[in-house]
Amino acid sequence: MGRAPQPAGPGLISALLLAVGSALALPIAGRALEPIAIPQVTASSLPAPPPLGLPQLQEQLSCPQLQQRLQATIGAEASVWSVTVADGSGRLLADINGTRPRIPASNQKLISTAIALDRLGPDASLTTRLWRRSDGSLRLTGEGDPDLDLVQLKRFAQLAMAAGPTPRIELVEEPQQRWWPAGWHWADRAEAYGAPITRLALTSNALDMAVSNPPGRLSRLLSQEIRRNGGSAVITLVSPTPLDGQDGVLLHEERSVGMHGLLSLANTESHNFTAEVLLRQGTGSWDLSQARQTAMQWLSAQGLPMAGVAVVDGSGLDRGNRVTSRLLAALLLRMAQHPYAAHYLASMAVSGQRGTLRNLYRGTELEGQFRGKTGTISGVRAISGVLSTAEGPRYISMVSNGAGAPNSTIGAILRHSRLPGLCPLL
């Protein structure tokens, strides 16, 4: 089974932010993408049209010259490709099997990050909290901060000692059956990129390999630190309840990097753990079955083409996910009109320069001209994003399930899509 990119080690978010610190202010070379405010959208179980006046992806092709060029580029491999190209007005410039469901690999993260940004906002972060309960015991709660580290754990240990030399500490954590999406292959679960998804996750539950028992590791390290300070803790594991934090006093909290850093870790570096946490936090549920349902409702509420779409996890490691290139192109178009459009765009990798696209098309006319999300698992290659052209942005999704040399084909599609004069406005 093909491997997804390795997850972050401790402090990776800080390093990533140093690399992309001014990304929100950096337009794509060519014409900059300006965010346009839209009304807030409420999720619905039924598809809903977009708010009046917003561009919506059209169903009829409007650029035969580009269509012909892309068909010739893909050639005999057409059956394994889905490609959709749209402009900022919603015109469907080219489309090859755009309604055929495909395995998206990490292009799935475009969905998770869009939901999290829309529902949580650009100022949100993930918080780990220590509470003192009415009976004198302590409770540690978390929201899946991917960069929680040993320095922060030491601070929690020191505060726990203030409750007495033998503090009673409850670690609030999901049951083990929720740590991995059911469709993740057992071999992937042993790798760092397939680490378990937990609320309390030191170093994203990964070292060189996945940490198989995150609560056990955290309990052991917390106990060691308390003993180092002359105490002896009684640590137990409890399941989350709706009343967590309501029957106690907040003693201390540690906040993750802000939403921009979290989105960038998921989209620029393709960090699976972060994308899974963003899906759960964004949908308001760590029960993955409920999170999937809410994600589908959110997509429907955006007026996106939903036929054949199935959200199974937040990262794309599960091969049960299904998307269409029309869905992804329409999602990119919709997010370009969002009040937080700049945050979404800035979270993506940049061709030839940054993230999982840094080694693609470097030194060519495509360098710096495309911001997007890559996806790679065995037999799957997908790249979707926003291409800068002299005639405005192009919203492009390219998903292959079984192509022979997908990177070369994707490069050719991007070059054709940048050619001036092919798709004039009527």
ABEGO torsion letter per residue (X at the ends): XBBBBBBBBBGAAAAAAAAAAAAAABBBBEBBBBBBBBBBBBBBABBBBBBBGBBBBBABBABAAAAAAAAAAAEAAAAABBBBBBBAAGBBABBBGAABBBBAEAAAAAAAAAAAAAAAEAABBBBBBBBBBAAGBBBBBBAGBAABBAAAAAAAAAAAAAAEABBBBBBBBBBAAAABBAABBAAAAABAAABBBBABBBGGGBBABBBABAAAAAAAAAAAAAAAAGBBBBBBBBBBBAABGAABBBABBBBBBBAAAAAAAAAAAGBAAAAAAAAAAAAGBABAAAAAAAAAAAAAAAGBBABGBBBABAAGABAABBBBAAAAAAAAAAAAABAAAAAAAAABBBBGABEAAAABGBGBAABGABBBBBBBBBGBBBBBEBBBBAAEBBBBBBBBBGBABAAAAAAAAAAAAABBGABBBX
